[in-house]
Amino acid sequence: MKLWIKTLALVVTIAWSAPSAAWWWKKPSNYADTRYPVVLVHGMFGFDSIIGVDYWYGIAEDLRKNGADVYTTVVPALDSTIARGEALLPQVEAIAAVHGKVNLIGHSHGGPTARYISRVRPDLVASVTSVGSPHKGSPVADVIVESPASSLANTLGDALGGLIDLISGGGYDQSMQASLQSLSTQGSAEFNNFAPAGIPTSACGEGASAANGVRFYSWGGTGVVTNLLDPSDALLTITSAAFNFSANDGMVGRCSTHFGKIIRDNYFMNHLDEVNQALGLHSLFETDPKAVFKQHVNRLKNAGL
């Protein structure tokens, strides 16, 4: 009897310590198994992976573990919305050629970049979701564009963008000036005239939830200092001064994140927390960013997307 008990205990121990060998113990999750693949679009100064650190820190991996088919794309770290969109288009075309359509999820400048695709090729897109995106511009961009030191900022930005592109293997030219202009209040208004679908017509309202067969969603944060161990919070504290105490995530105002169906616009997350950066250091008193993405992709699944 004692030998039987020891043998059973050993089997259970092996099953827990080696999940790959215990396929009979736990079935793979299909919680995020959408009809169409999820395509992630990074923001300003973004990349897919640098020195083993993903821009979407742990998010793509978590979605895949829950059944999602996920692609991470690379566009210019710094350039206009239209230039970034044109760089994204052939990547989306290649993915859609296999799967039919895609679910685009863009962070920050990645949101308007994804909107460009739904404007010019809605036949390739099932949904567009923006995360912390400045659809009506960012005061941070306005301040830099109008600053006497804008030329220096552009030079430094191009250098950093070029370094990110070199390390990540993007192969794109960089333009800090074009990026800031696109993210300014004026530049965003001009792009919204070109791609108005999903954009609220009021100052802080909700836009149409769908157009041309494409569903629209958004969420954003209003935290700045969310984890004292995260050094990036200090930088976002400085940039948040541009908002004159109105709700923001350090780079984008709450109302500017509104696009299509608003999932939530006040997560206690700053601009980097929204994609689980830096290295997963987010507030312990808010939902894990990975869980927010996972729940949303399940939402897409339940909508037949």
TORTIVO-54067 format. One record per residue (C-alpha): x, y, z; residue in one letter. Coordinates in nm, 2 decimals. Layout:
residues N
+--------+--------+--------+-----+
:      u :      v :      w : res :
+--------+--------+--------+-----+
:      X :      Y :      Z :   a :
...
+--------+--------+--------+-----+
This chain:
residues 305
+--------+--------+--------+-----+
:      u :      v :      w : res :
+--------+--------+--------+-----+
:   0.00 :   0.00 :   0.00 :   m :
:   0.28 :   0.24 :   0.09 :   k :
:   0.45 :   0.17 :  -0.25 :   l :
:   0.13 :   0.24 :  -0.43 :   w :
:   0.09 :   0.57 :  -0.25 :   i :
:   0.45 :   0.67 :  -0.33 :   k :
:   0.40 :   0.58 :  -0.69 :   t :
:   0.08 :   0.79 :  -0.72 :   l :
:   0.25 :   1.09 :  -0.55 :   a :
:   0.55 :   1.06 :  -0.80 :   l :
:   0.31 :   1.06 :  -1.10 :   v :
:   0.12 :   1.37 :  -0.96 :   v :
:   0.45 :   1.55 :  -0.90 :   t :
:   0.58 :   1.49 :  -1.25 :   i :
:   0.24 :   1.60 :  -1.39 :   a :
:   0.26 :   1.94 :  -1.21 :   w :
:   0.63 :   2.00 :  -1.28 :   s :
:   0.61 :   1.91 :  -1.65 :   a :
:   0.29 :   2.04 :  -1.80 :   p :
:   0.40 :   1.94 :  -2.15 :   s :
:   0.40 :   1.58 :  -2.04 :   a :
:   0.07 :   1.62 :  -1.87 :   a :
:  -0.15 :   1.69 :  -2.16 :   w :
:  -0.42 :   1.47 :  -2.00 :   w :
:  -0.41 :   1.68 :  -1.69 :   w :
:  -0.49 :   2.02 :  -1.84 :   k :
:  -0.65 :   2.10 :  -2.17 :   k :
:  -0.50 :   2.39 :  -2.38 :   p :
:  -0.71 :   2.71 :  -2.34 :   s :
:  -0.91 :   2.85 :  -2.63 :   n :
:  -1.02 :   3.16 :  -2.44 :   y :
:  -0.85 :   3.39 :  -2.69 :   a :
:  -0.90 :   3.18 :  -3.00 :   d :
:  -1.04 :   3.44 :  -3.24 :   t :
:  -1.17 :   3.38 :  -3.59 :   r :
:  -0.91 :   3.61 :  -3.74 :   y :
:  -0.55 :   3.66 :  -3.61 :   p :
:  -0.45 :   3.95 :  -3.38 :   v :
:  -0.20 :   4.19 :  -3.53 :   v :
:  -0.01 :   4.42 :  -3.29 :   l :
:   0.11 :   4.76 :  -3.41 :   v :
:   0.36 :   4.94 :  -3.19 :   h :
:   0.37 :   5.31 :  -3.12 :   g :
:   0.63 :   5.59 :  -3.13 :   m :
:   0.99 :   5.47 :  -3.06 :   f :
:   0.85 :   5.12 :  -3.08 :   g :
:   0.99 :   4.79 :  -3.20 :   f :
:   0.90 :   4.42 :  -3.20 :   d :
:   1.19 :   4.30 :  -2.98 :   s :
:   1.52 :   4.45 :  -2.87 :   i :
:   1.79 :   4.24 :  -2.69 :   i :
:   1.52 :   3.99 :  -2.60 :   g :
:   1.28 :   4.24 :  -2.46 :   v :
:   0.95 :   4.26 :  -2.64 :   d :
:   0.76 :   4.59 :  -2.68 :   y :
:   0.44 :   4.40 :  -2.60 :   w :
:   0.60 :   4.26 :  -2.28 :   y :
:   0.46 :   3.92 :  -2.23 :   g :
:   0.13 :   4.01 :  -2.40 :   i :
:   0.17 :   3.82 :  -2.73 :   a :
:   0.30 :   3.51 :  -2.54 :   e :
:   0.00 :   3.52 :  -2.30 :   d :
:  -0.25 :   3.55 :  -2.59 :   l :
:  -0.09 :   3.26 :  -2.77 :   r :
:  -0.11 :   3.04 :  -2.46 :   k :
:  -0.48 :   3.11 :  -2.46 :   n :
:  -0.54 :   3.01 :  -2.82 :   g :
:  -0.48 :   3.34 :  -3.02 :   a :
:  -0.29 :   3.35 :  -3.34 :   d :
:  -0.07 :   3.66 :  -3.29 :   v :
:   0.15 :   3.86 :  -3.52 :   y :
:   0.38 :   4.15 :  -3.41 :   t :
:   0.45 :   4.40 :  -3.69 :   t :
:   0.73 :   4.66 :  -3.73 :   v :
:   0.68 :   5.00 :  -3.88 :   v :
:   0.90 :   5.32 :  -3.85 :   p :
:   0.96 :   5.41 :  -3.49 :   a :
:   0.93 :   5.78 :  -3.60 :   l :
:   0.73 :   5.90 :  -3.90 :   d :
:   0.39 :   6.03 :  -4.01 :   s :
:   0.08 :   5.83 :  -3.95 :   t :
:   0.04 :   5.78 :  -4.33 :   i :
:   0.40 :   5.67 :  -4.38 :   a :
:   0.37 :   5.42 :  -4.09 :   r :
:   0.04 :   5.30 :  -4.24 :   g :
:   0.20 :   5.24 :  -4.57 :   e :
:   0.48 :   5.04 :  -4.41 :   a :
:   0.22 :   4.84 :  -4.22 :   l :
:   0.00 :   4.77 :  -4.52 :   l :
:   0.21 :   4.50 :  -4.70 :   p :
:   0.25 :   4.32 :  -4.37 :   q :
:  -0.13 :   4.31 :  -4.32 :   v :
:  -0.18 :   4.21 :  -4.68 :   e :
:   0.05 :   3.91 :  -4.63 :   a :
:  -0.13 :   3.80 :  -4.31 :   i :
:  -0.48 :   3.85 :  -4.46 :   a :
:  -0.38 :   3.65 :  -4.77 :   a :
:  -0.35 :   3.35 :  -4.54 :   v :
:  -0.63 :   3.42 :  -4.29 :   h :
:  -0.88 :   3.64 :  -4.48 :   g :
:  -0.88 :   3.94 :  -4.23 :   k :
:  -0.70 :   4.06 :  -3.92 :   v :
:  -0.78 :   4.22 :  -3.58 :   n :
:  -0.55 :   4.52 :  -3.55 :   l :
:  -0.45 :   4.64 :  -3.20 :   i :
:  -0.24 :   4.95 :  -3.19 :   g :
:  -0.07 :   5.12 :  -2.90 :   h :
:  -0.02 :   5.50 :  -2.89 :   s :
:   0.07 :   5.60 :  -3.25 :   h :
:  -0.01 :   5.25 :  -3.35 :   g :
:  -0.38 :   5.33 :  -3.31 :   g :
:  -0.40 :   5.59 :  -3.59 :   p :
:  -0.16 :   5.37 :  -3.79 :   t :
:  -0.41 :   5.08 :  -3.77 :   a :
:  -0.69 :   5.32 :  -3.86 :   r :
:  -0.51 :   5.40 :  -4.18 :   y :
:  -0.53 :   5.04 :  -4.28 :   i :
:  -0.91 :   5.03 :  -4.21 :   s :
:  -0.95 :   5.35 :  -4.41 :   r :
:  -0.77 :   5.23 :  -4.72 :   v :
:  -0.83 :   4.85 :  -4.71 :   r :
:  -1.13 :   4.78 :  -4.49 :   p :
:  -1.17 :   4.45 :  -4.67 :   d :
:  -0.86 :   4.32 :  -4.49 :   l :
:  -0.98 :   4.43 :  -4.14 :   v :
:  -1.22 :   4.27 :  -3.90 :   a :
:  -1.16 :   4.51 :  -3.61 :   s :
:  -0.93 :   4.80 :  -3.50 :   v :
:  -0.86 :   4.85 :  -3.13 :   t :
:  -0.65 :   5.14 :  -3.00 :   s :
:  -0.47 :   5.14 :  -2.67 :   v :
:  -0.37 :   5.48 :  -2.52 :   g :
:  -0.38 :   5.64 :  -2.87 :   s :
:  -0.39 :   6.02 :  -2.91 :   p :
:  -0.67 :   6.04 :  -3.17 :   h :
:  -0.72 :   6.41 :  -3.11 :   k :
:  -0.36 :   6.48 :  -3.05 :   g :
:  -0.13 :   6.51 :  -2.75 :   s :
:  -0.03 :   6.84 :  -2.57 :   p :
:   0.32 :   6.68 :  -2.53 :   v :
:   0.36 :   6.68 :  -2.91 :   a :
:   0.22 :   7.04 :  -2.93 :   d :
:   0.47 :   7.16 :  -2.67 :   v :
:   0.77 :   7.01 :  -2.86 :   i :
:   0.65 :   7.13 :  -3.20 :   v :
:   0.60 :   7.48 :  -3.08 :   e :
:   0.92 :   7.49 :  -2.87 :   s :
:   1.23 :   7.70 :  -2.97 :   p :
:   1.42 :   7.38 :  -2.91 :   a :
:   1.22 :   7.17 :  -3.15 :   s :
:   1.51 :   7.14 :  -3.40 :   s :
:   1.73 :   6.99 :  -3.13 :   l :
:   1.45 :   6.76 :  -3.02 :   a :
:   1.40 :   6.64 :  -3.38 :   n :
:   1.78 :   6.57 :  -3.41 :   t :
:   1.79 :   6.37 :  -3.09 :   l :
:   1.47 :   6.19 :  -3.17 :   g :
:   1.59 :   6.09 :  -3.51 :   d :
:   1.92 :   5.96 :  -3.36 :   a :
:   1.73 :   5.75 :  -3.10 :   l :
:   1.48 :   5.63 :  -3.35 :   g :
:   1.76 :   5.53 :  -3.58 :   g :
:   1.93 :   5.33 :  -3.30 :   l :
:   1.61 :   5.15 :  -3.22 :   i :
:   1.55 :   5.07 :  -3.58 :   d :
:   1.91 :   4.94 :  -3.62 :   l :
:   1.89 :   4.72 :  -3.32 :   i :
:   1.55 :   4.58 :  -3.40 :   s :
:   1.63 :   4.54 :  -3.77 :   g :
:   1.34 :   4.75 :  -3.91 :   g :
:   1.53 :   4.91 :  -4.20 :   g :
:   1.32 :   5.23 :  -4.20 :   y :
:   1.42 :   5.60 :  -4.22 :   d :
:   1.31 :   5.80 :  -3.92 :   q :
:   1.15 :   6.14 :  -3.89 :   s :
:   1.08 :   6.28 :  -3.54 :   m :
:   0.94 :   6.59 :  -3.70 :   q :
:   0.68 :   6.40 :  -3.91 :   a :
:   0.59 :   6.19 :  -3.61 :   s :
:   0.53 :   6.49 :  -3.38 :   l :
:   0.33 :   6.67 :  -3.64 :   q :
:   0.10 :   6.37 :  -3.69 :   s :
:   0.05 :   6.34 :  -3.31 :   l :
:  -0.01 :   6.72 :  -3.26 :   s :
:  -0.36 :   6.85 :  -3.22 :   t :
:  -0.35 :   7.00 :  -3.57 :   q :
:  -0.20 :   6.69 :  -3.74 :   g :
:  -0.45 :   6.46 :  -3.57 :   s :
:  -0.74 :   6.68 :  -3.68 :   a :
:  -0.61 :   6.66 :  -4.04 :   e :
:  -0.58 :   6.28 :  -4.02 :   f :
:  -0.93 :   6.26 :  -3.87 :   n :
:  -1.07 :   6.44 :  -4.17 :   n :
:  -0.91 :   6.17 :  -4.39 :   f :
:  -1.02 :   5.88 :  -4.16 :   a :
:  -1.32 :   5.99 :  -3.95 :   p :
:  -1.47 :   5.65 :  -3.88 :   a :
:  -1.49 :   5.58 :  -3.50 :   g :
:  -1.38 :   5.93 :  -3.39 :   i :
:  -1.62 :   6.11 :  -3.15 :   p :
:  -1.77 :   6.42 :  -3.29 :   t :
:  -1.79 :   6.57 :  -2.94 :   s :
:  -1.50 :   6.67 :  -2.72 :   a :
:  -1.51 :   6.37 :  -2.50 :   c :
:  -1.78 :   6.14 :  -2.64 :   g :
:  -1.79 :   5.80 :  -2.80 :   e :
:  -1.75 :   5.74 :  -3.17 :   g :
:  -1.93 :   5.49 :  -3.40 :   a :
:  -1.86 :   5.13 :  -3.30 :   s :
:  -1.84 :   5.01 :  -3.66 :   a :
:  -1.80 :   5.13 :  -4.02 :   a :
:  -1.75 :   4.96 :  -4.35 :   n :
:  -1.77 :   4.62 :  -4.18 :   g :
:  -1.50 :   4.70 :  -3.93 :   v :
:  -1.55 :   4.71 :  -3.55 :   r :
:  -1.39 :   4.98 :  -3.34 :   f :
:  -1.27 :   4.96 :  -2.98 :   y :
:  -1.05 :   5.16 :  -2.74 :   s :
:  -0.91 :   5.18 :  -2.39 :   w :
:  -0.66 :   5.40 :  -2.21 :   g :
:  -0.52 :   5.49 :  -1.87 :   g :
:  -0.51 :   5.79 :  -1.64 :   t :
:  -0.22 :   5.69 :  -1.41 :   g :
:   0.13 :   5.85 :  -1.42 :   v :
:   0.33 :   5.73 :  -1.12 :   v :
:   0.20 :   5.38 :  -1.08 :   t :
:   0.50 :   5.18 :  -0.95 :   n :
:   0.79 :   5.34 :  -0.76 :   l :
:   1.03 :   5.07 :  -0.89 :   l :
:   0.97 :   5.18 :  -1.25 :   d :
:   1.22 :   5.45 :  -1.36 :   p :
:   1.01 :   5.54 :  -1.66 :   s :
:   0.75 :   5.69 :  -1.43 :   d :
:   0.98 :   5.98 :  -1.36 :   a :
:   0.99 :   6.08 :  -1.73 :   l :
:   0.61 :   6.05 :  -1.76 :   l :
:   0.58 :   6.27 :  -1.46 :   t :
:   0.76 :   6.54 :  -1.65 :   i :
:   0.56 :   6.50 :  -1.97 :   t :
:   0.23 :   6.49 :  -1.78 :   s :
:   0.29 :   6.86 :  -1.69 :   a :
:   0.18 :   6.95 :  -2.04 :   a :
:  -0.18 :   6.85 :  -1.95 :   f :
:  -0.24 :   7.12 :  -1.69 :   n :
:  -0.37 :   6.86 :  -1.43 :   f :
:  -0.63 :   6.71 :  -1.67 :   s :
:  -0.66 :   6.33 :  -1.67 :   a :
:  -0.38 :   6.17 :  -1.87 :   n :
:  -0.14 :   5.87 :  -1.88 :   d :
:   0.17 :   6.09 :  -1.91 :   g :
:   0.16 :   6.12 :  -2.29 :   m :
:  -0.21 :   6.11 :  -2.39 :   v :
:  -0.52 :   6.28 :  -2.24 :   g :
:  -0.82 :   6.06 :  -2.13 :   r :
:  -1.06 :   6.20 :  -2.39 :   c :
:  -0.81 :   6.18 :  -2.67 :   s :
:  -0.80 :   5.80 :  -2.63 :   t :
:  -1.17 :   5.77 :  -2.72 :   h :
:  -1.23 :   5.57 :  -3.04 :   f :
:  -1.53 :   5.35 :  -3.13 :   g :
:  -1.66 :   5.14 :  -2.84 :   k :
:  -1.48 :   5.26 :  -2.52 :   i :
:  -1.39 :   4.96 :  -2.31 :   i :
:  -1.26 :   5.19 :  -2.03 :   r :
:  -1.07 :   5.52 :  -2.03 :   d :
:  -0.94 :   5.54 :  -1.68 :   n :
:  -0.73 :   5.23 :  -1.60 :   y :
:  -0.47 :   5.32 :  -1.33 :   f :
:  -0.20 :   5.27 :  -1.59 :   m :
:   0.05 :   5.51 :  -1.75 :   n :
:   0.14 :   5.51 :  -2.12 :   h :
:   0.40 :   5.23 :  -2.08 :   l :
:   0.19 :   5.03 :  -1.84 :   d :
:  -0.07 :   4.99 :  -2.11 :   e :
:   0.17 :   4.75 :  -2.29 :   v :
:   0.31 :   4.60 :  -1.97 :   n :
:   0.63 :   4.80 :  -1.97 :   q :
:   0.87 :   4.86 :  -1.83 :   a :
:   0.94 :   4.48 :  -1.78 :   l :
:   0.59 :   4.43 :  -1.63 :   g :
:   0.63 :   4.69 :  -1.36 :   l :
:   0.27 :   4.82 :  -1.33 :   h :
:   0.04 :   4.91 :  -1.04 :   s :
:  -0.03 :   4.63 :  -0.80 :   l :
:  -0.38 :   4.78 :  -0.75 :   f :
:  -0.49 :   4.76 :  -1.11 :   e :
:  -0.57 :   4.48 :  -1.35 :   t :
:  -0.27 :   4.32 :  -1.50 :   d :
:  -0.23 :   4.47 :  -1.86 :   p :
:  -0.19 :   4.11 :  -1.99 :   k :
:  -0.53 :   4.03 :  -1.85 :   a :
:  -0.69 :   4.34 :  -2.01 :   v :
:  -0.56 :   4.23 :  -2.35 :   f :
:  -0.67 :   3.87 :  -2.29 :   k :
:  -1.02 :   3.98 :  -2.19 :   q :
:  -1.05 :   4.20 :  -2.50 :   h :
:  -0.94 :   3.93 :  -2.74 :   v :
:  -1.20 :   3.71 :  -2.58 :   n :
:  -1.44 :   3.99 :  -2.65 :   r :
:  -1.34 :   3.98 :  -3.02 :   l :
:  -1.38 :   3.60 :  -3.02 :   k :
:  -1.73 :   3.63 :  -2.88 :   n :
:  -1.82 :   3.89 :  -3.14 :   a :
:  -1.72 :   3.64 :  -3.41 :   g :
:  -1.41 :   3.83 :  -3.51 :   l :
+--------+--------+--------+-----+
